[in-house]
Amino acid sequence: MRSEISAYNVNDPNSGTPNLDGMHEDDLAEFAEEVMDADIPKSIRLQLASYASHKALAMRHRSRGYVGIARREEAICDRIYNNLPIKWQW
């Protein structure tokens, strides 16, 4: 992962959730994989991994000019974020 997020430890409950909206799409994909092995509730792992994956897709679509598809992916991200417990929001 890039240096700005390398300090995040998915297994440290005190490290907080990193700002997924500030990550590069490659880092989001890596985060989605790593968070699945984290020692946090399964429902949270699934939500965070899903958010990261959809955010990466949105970024990819937007960069290729597929704004409508990107907006749909971003709407999914908004729903996931709004359903996360406050403790896990950034």
Secondary structure, 3 states (H helix, E strand, C coil): CCCCCCCCCCCCCCCCCCCHHHCCHHHHHHHHHHHCCCCCCHHHHHHHHHHHHHHHHHHHHHHCCCHHHHHHHHHHHHHHHHHCCHHHCC
